[in-house]
């Protein structure tokens, strides 16, 4: 059972990650570092809404970087098709 304040709404970690444009793994790392409040219940991680809003204001969870085209891309010759 979570020991986080019962008045604080909890949301699934995947939903929290989507709101911050990052990954669930990144949020788990932040929970481990004590920068985000969350707990595991029944095998599913939940994140404190208040903690998430505080984190958003501090800018601690950087967005996931989009991968660019590899330097070896040959899109003009049926490569990745990025261009």
QUICOR-V512107 format. One record per residue. RES is the residue in one small letter. NEAR is the number of other C-alpha atoms within 12 Angstrom. D_CENTER is the distance of its C-alpha to the mean C-alpha in Angstrom with 1 decimal. Layout:
((RES/NEAR/D_CENTER) (RES/NEAR/D_CENTER))
This chain:
((x/14/22.2) (x/20/19.8) (x/16/21.6) (x/20/19.5) (x/17/21.7) (x/12/22.7) (x/11/22.8) (x/19/19.1) (x/20/17.4) (x/29/14.8) (x/26/12.3) (x/26/10.7) (x/35/7.3) (x/22/7.0) (x/22/8.4) (x/34/6.3) (x/31/3.1) (x/20/6.4) (x/24/7.8) (x/27/6.0) (x/21/6.4) (x/26/3.7) (x/22/3.3) (x/27/4.2) (x/18/6.4) (x/25/5.1) (x/40/4.7) (x/28/7.9) (x/20/9.3) (x/26/9.1) (x/26/10.7) (x/14/13.2) (x/13/14.0) (x/15/14.7) (x/25/12.7) (x/31/10.9) (x/34/12.9) (x/36/12.3) (x/27/14.6) (x/21/15.5) (x/16/18.1) (x/10/19.9) (x/10/17.5) (x/19/14.5) (x/26/11.8) (x/33/11.9) (x/38/10.4) (x/32/13.1) (x/28/13.2) (x/23/15.3) (x/28/13.1) (x/34/10.1) (x/24/12.9) (x/18/14.2) (x/26/11.1) (x/23/11.0) (x/13/14.7) (x/14/14.6) (x/15/12.3) (x/23/10.8) (x/31/7.3) (x/20/8.7) (x/18/8.0) (x/17/8.2) (x/10/12.0) (x/10/14.1) (x/9/16.7) (x/12/20.1) (x/14/23.4) (x/14/24.6) (x/11/27.7) (x/11/29.6) (x/15/28.9) (x/14/32.1) (x/14/30.9) (x/11/34.5) (x/11/35.6) (x/10/33.2) (x/14/30.2) (x/16/26.6) (x/13/27.7) (x/15/25.5) (x/13/28.5))
